[in-house]
Amino acid sequence: MFDFDLHIDDSKGVGLEGIDLGFNTIIVDSDDAFWTEKIWKELIALEIESAVSKEV
């Protein structure tokens, strides 16, 4: 259905759709002053997870 690897949004509903439809999401809080740091941390975690799964 969708052809992307990651969706960054501030809607929790998008996170639920990601789970249902099989795409990664990063959901940020619109009030979070440090939202960019959250995105970077989650991107690094996704990259590590992807590298580990390729080794198995």
C-alpha positions, 0 to 999 in steps of 0.5 A: 500500500505505502512505499516508504520506510519511515513516517515521522509525525505528531499523530498517535494514529499514524503510529497505530497505522504504522503497526497495522500496515507494517511501516516504521514511525517516529511519533513526536509530541508537538510540545517537545522542545527536544523533538529533533533529538528524539528523532535522531535517537530513534533513527540510530536505534532503527539503524542498529536494529536493521544492522542486527537483523541483517547479521542473523 
